[in-house]
Amino acid sequence: MKTKLLLFFFLPLFIQAENNHNKWASLFDGKTTKSWTPRAKVEKFEAINGELQLQSKVNVWVLSDMQMTDFEAECEVKIPLDYEKFNSGLGFRLTGKSGKPKGYQFEIDRNKPGAVYGIGLGGWLYPRKEQEVEYKLRSKNLFKLTEWNHVRVICAGSSIKTFLNHKLIAKFKDSQSMSGHFGIQHHGKGGMVAFRKIRAREVK
């Protein structure tokens, strides 16, 4: 009897939690670069073996057609090893019709993985100077140089959270850009960066 009463009480809560997340939408079909647009010249942008592979000699963003406001997004990324200062990123809430967009960047590199840079929004948003110690503790030894790294972002209103390999990195609020495209970046130096399993879903 007690079990039935507990189920009766908690089942609506489970259903409500499930309804707060819509179904995942894939940003990459695993076979083509359809729905992705480079904003500058690239050396290579191809879909190979289920990966989006990007290489460039200039700083370039490649934007997805998909736009969202409040969402959860995730992907896996692997960086090249030929350049120690290699820099890439997963962009979100990106705006602008051409060239370099404005918005947020999940930093993908050896130095500040999981940090958030405001592109045209004032630079580093997390960590700020007073958050450096917190950031270093959260991100220590998480980034994998020779393996795929799992990247995750959750945006709800002004709240922004980032996760690297399933561990919370950034948690802060910023309302400078509230909706926009997703994108991937190559900073122009180093070899090929690869992304796969890129998907997003709206959250309430």
C-alpha positions in Angstrom: 0.0 0.0 0.0 2.8 2.4 0.9 4.6 1.7 -2.4 1.4 2.5 -4.3 1.0 5.8 -2.4 4.6 6.7 -3.1 4.2 6.0 -6.8 1.0 8.0 -6.9 2.8 11.0 -5.3 6.0 11.0 -7.3 4.9 9.9 -10.7 3.5 13.4 -11.7 6.9 14.9 -10.6 8.7 12.5 -12.9 6.4 13.3 -15.8 6.8 17.0 -15.2 10.6 16.7 -15.2 10.5 14.8 -18.4 8.3 17.4 -20.1 10.7 20.2 -19.1 13.1 18.8 -21.8 12.1 18.4 -25.4 13.6 15.7 -27.7 17.1 16.1 -28.9 17.7 17.6 -32.3 20.9 16.6 -34.1 23.0 19.5 -35.5 25.1 17.2 -37.6 23.8 14.3 -39.7 27.1 12.5 -39.5 27.5 12.4 -43.3 27.4 15.9 -44.7 28.2 19.5 -43.8 24.6 20.4 -44.7 23.2 23.3 -42.5 26.7 24.5 -41.5 28.2 27.7 -43.0 31.8 28.9 -42.7 32.1 32.6 -42.0 35.6 32.8 -43.6 37.9 30.8 -45.9 38.8 27.3 -44.5 41.4 24.8 -45.5 39.2 21.9 -44.8 35.6 21.5 -43.6 34.3 18.0 -44.2 32.1 15.2 -42.8 34.3 12.1 -42.5 33.6 9.0 -40.4 30.8 10.7 -38.4 33.0 13.7 -37.6 32.9 17.3 -38.6 36.5 18.0 -39.4 37.7 21.6 -39.5 41.1 23.1 -40.4 41.9 26.7 -41.2 44.8 29.2 -41.5 42.7 32.0 -40.3 40.4 32.5 -37.3 37.1 31.1 -38.5 33.6 30.3 -37.2 31.3 27.8 -38.9 27.7 28.4 -37.9 24.8 25.9 -37.7 21.5 27.0 -39.2 19.9 26.0 -35.9 19.0 28.7 -33.4 17.8 28.3 -29.8 17.1 30.4 -26.7 16.9 28.2 -23.7 18.6 24.9 -24.3 20.9 22.1 -23.4 23.6 21.3 -26.0 26.4 18.8 -26.1 29.0 17.3 -28.4 32.4 15.5 -28.4 35.6 17.2 -29.6 39.2 16.2 -30.2 42.0 18.7 -30.8 45.2 18.3 -32.7 48.5 17.8 -30.9 50.8 19.6 -33.3 50.4 23.1 -31.8 50.5 23.5 -28.0 48.4 26.7 -28.0 45.7 25.3 -30.3 42.4 27.0 -29.7 38.8 26.0 -30.7 35.4 26.5 -29.3 31.7 25.6 -29.3 29.7 28.8 -29.8 26.2 29.3 -28.6 23.6 32.2 -28.8 25.7 33.5 -31.7 24.3 36.5 -33.6 25.3 38.4 -36.7 24.7 37.7 -40.4 28.3 37.5 -41.6 31.9 37.5 -40.5 32.8 37.0 -36.9 29.7 36.5 -34.8 28.8 37.9 -31.3 27.9 35.6 -28.5 29.3 33.0 -26.2 32.2 30.5 -26.7 32.8 27.4 -24.7 36.6 27.4 -24.7 38.3 24.3 -26.1 42.0 24.3 -25.5 44.6 23.1 -23.0 44.7 26.4 -21.1 41.1 27.2 -20.2 38.9 24.3 -21.2 35.2 24.9 -20.3 35.7 28.6 -19.6 33.3 31.0 -21.4 34.5 33.9 -23.6 32.1 36.6 -24.6 32.8 37.2 -28.4 32.1 40.9 -28.8 30.7 40.9 -25.3 33.7 42.0 -23.2 36.0 39.0 -23.2 36.2 36.5 -20.4 32.9 36.0 -18.6 34.0 33.0 -16.6 36.3 32.8 -14.9 36.6 36.4 -13.7 39.8 37.2 -11.8 38.2 36.4 -8.5 37.0 33.0 -9.8 40.4 31.8 -11.0 41.1 29.6 -8.0 37.6 28.0 -8.2 38.0 27.4 -12.0 41.4 25.7 -11.6 40.0 23.4 -8.9 37.0 22.5 -11.1 38.9 22.0 -14.3 42.1 20.3 -13.0 43.2 17.3 -15.1 39.8 17.1 -16.9 40.8 17.9 -20.4 42.0 14.9 -22.4 44.7 15.6 -25.0 44.6 12.4 -27.0 40.9 11.4 -26.5 37.4 12.7 -27.2 36.2 15.3 -24.7 32.5 15.6 -23.8 31.3 19.2 -23.9 27.9 20.3 -22.5 26.2 23.7 -22.1 22.9 24.6 -20.4 21.3 28.0 -20.9 18.1 29.0 -19.2 17.3 32.7 -19.2 20.5 34.5 -18.0 21.8 31.4 -16.4 24.7 29.7 -18.2 26.4 26.5 -17.1 29.2 24.5 -18.8 30.4 21.0 -18.2 33.6 19.3 -19.3 33.6 15.5 -19.3 30.5 15.5 -17.1 31.9 17.9 -14.5 30.6 21.4 -13.8 33.0 24.1 -14.8 31.2 27.4 -15.3 28.1 28.7 -13.5 27.2 32.3 -13.9 24.6 34.8 -15.2 24.8 37.0 -18.3 22.1 38.5 -20.4 24.0 40.2 -23.2 23.0 37.6 -25.8 19.8 35.6 -25.1 19.2 33.7 -28.4 21.1 32.7 -31.5 23.0 30.1 -33.5 25.4 27.3 -32.5 28.9 27.2 -34.0 32.3 25.7 -34.0 35.6 27.5 -34.3 39.2 27.1 -35.5 41.6 29.8 -34.3 43.8 29.6 -37.4 46.9 27.8 -36.0 47.5 24.1 -35.7 46.0 21.1 -37.4 42.5 19.7 -37.7 39.9 19.8 -34.9 37.1 17.2 -35.0 33.5 17.4 -33.6 30.9 14.7 -33.4 27.6 13.8 -31.8 26.5 17.5 -31.9 23.0 17.9 -30.6 20.7 20.2 -28.7 17.3 20.4 -27.1 15.1 23.1 -25.8 14.5 23.4 -22.1 11.9 25.2 -20.1 
